[in-house]
Amino acid sequence: MKVGLYFGTFNPIHVGHLIIANYMAQYTDLDQVWMVVTPQNPMKKNHNLLEDYHRLEMVRIAVDENDKLDYCDIEFKLPKPSYTSNTLVALEEKYPQHDFNLIMGEDNLRTLHKWQNHEQILDNHEIYVYPRALTEEEQQKIKNKKSRYADHNRVKLVKAPIMKISSSLIRRAIHEGKDVQYLLTEPVHKYCDEMNFYK
């Protein structure tokens, strides 16, 4: 089975994540997309990060009724911080029958050369890249600059919908008492509300 791995802290998982994941599962040659819940991203500071099991539970209930989407907690059992190259090795050992590939936003593709063992990743895995909504400042920075891997034979640029929703926006909105019911699936919204997350 050809599996796309969509990594994230998912703090919380929102409809933007799910639209991208489902698009990749429906409109590419991937058989399934696994949402890999990351305990610690080595390139990000973890402010307001919920406990691992709460974020995993929200992902689980978000994908529960979609046969093409699944959740994965492999990084909870690996040393921290989480490096994608280590995760891929662990998944291949655990599921040798699957062909694992990465899903990432175009912003991550631009920094791929900074990743640990990035050349090994490119040699052994395909990378499915979706477009990201960029701020004006970000657009100026990358004007006339293309990612060094955009034309790599293992990189697939996918014209998925551009999402302008972020987990930080949702956390801030909840903290300010705003209604976010349409930004989260109903089970995730209910879970967040019942647990008083981000308030």
C-alpha angles and dihedrals in degrees: 000000000000108000128191115209115214109190126200147130087241092205083187117352108230140186091269091062091047095048090053093045093048092046090054091048094048104036105036134056091264114120095202141003119219119202103219109204109216120210094197131008108209090214097051136062112235105231116165092000112166120225114284095247093053093052091045091050092052090051091047094053091042094058098030098111099040115090092198095055127064139166129240131198098181092124092060087070096047130082116275136275094049116235116193093221091058091046092052091052091050092049093048090052092048097041107027090163093066131079107221124207135171132248117200143155119257090250089063091048088059091058097039091108088067093056121106110262091356092159091054089050091052092046093055108028140046118235121216110202126198126194120258130210106247129203118237089256091053091048091053092050094054098035108140089357120117125194110262088234100046091103096039112129092234095051117091117193108210122198094223120160114282110244122205094183120107135184090234090056090051093047090050092047092051090047089053092049096250125149112258099167093122094049093059132047112258095254092048092046090050092048092049092047095047092048093045091232120181094002 
